Amino acid sequence: MVRRLTSTVEWLSVCHPVKGHHEHVSVYLIEHDGSYVLVDSGSFHHEAQLRSAIETTTGGAGLDAILLSHSDYPHSANVSTFRAEWDDVELVASSGSPAIQGLSNARRCVIGEELNVLGRTFSFIDPPLADRSHTTWIHDDESKVLFTADGFGNYHDDECDLLSPEFDDGIPVESVYRYHAENLVWLRYVDPTKLRQALDNIFDRYEVSAVAPIHGNPILGADISDYLDRLEAAANRITAEYDVPSVDADGD
């Protein structure tokens, strides 16, 4: 399913069943002056589905560039296939040494800096929510969409293709909690107040028209504040449910 977030950004919604619910493994397609940039490349399980959606949405033109948030398979699995399908696809990776992670010929982004890709400026942000090193959030400075990789996710039942305003009462806090508790387990050690401050700092610095997670339903601008409140509540619950073992000063 393809849903439009802005005049130039499309959500290519893909999900799969996990433990009685669904989880997205989506990608996003950006059009810029007749060129097309894909944010992440999706799972190899969905390669045919994504390739078909890209062909249809681009009118057969295909891809000109791929931006990777990080190199986990649900994000990078189709890089080689898509680069073979469409010639001269530029690859931008968030690793200090992309070749070491199997991303040969990739252009390296620097977290904290900007990069011009096909004439469009993207900012690369150090993410407060990530499941591994060398992850970046990506801000499209033109559309103001913030691509948050593994952060801002949620599980869902049959709301596979809904945008945040289309939920009856917003994205449920329980689904936000379950997703982050199971996928970002280190949150049990995090001060939720400091996490919220780090997130607020990003939204204070960057204008954001929509949040575009890979593993969740997109959150449009008017719903971002409410989602942040629900995420903070989820983080508080995750922390409260885990007792950090005490350390005996004498080593006993």
Number of C-alpha atoms within 10 A of each C-alpha: 11 16 15 13 20 15 9 14 22 18 24 23 23 23 19 12 12 11 6 8 13 20 22 24 24 26 25 26 25 23 18 15 9 9 15 23 23 23 25 30 30 27 20 17 13 18 17 11 13 23 18 12 19 21 13 13 17 16 9 11 14 24 25 21 23 26 25 27 28 26 23 16 14 21 24 23 19 22 24 14 13 20 18 11 13 13 11 11 19 17 21 23 28 24 24 13 15 20 14 9 13 12 18 13 12 19 17 16 22 18 20 11 11 17 16 10 17 14 10 15 14 20 20 23 21 16 21 16 21 21 16 12 11 19 25 29 26 26 23 21 16 11 17 19 24 26 27 25 29 28 24 24 27 26 27 24 11 9 14 18 19 17 19 23 15 11 12 8 9 15 27 15 19 15 19 23 22 16 23 24 18 11 14 16 13 15 20 20 14 14 13 20 12 12 17 16 12 15 16 14 11 15 14 10 8 16 16 20 18 21 24 30 25 32 25 34 27 29 27 20 17 12 16 18 14 15 20 15 13 20 24 22 17 23 24 18 15 22 19 12 9 11 9 10 6 6 8 7 6 5 5 5
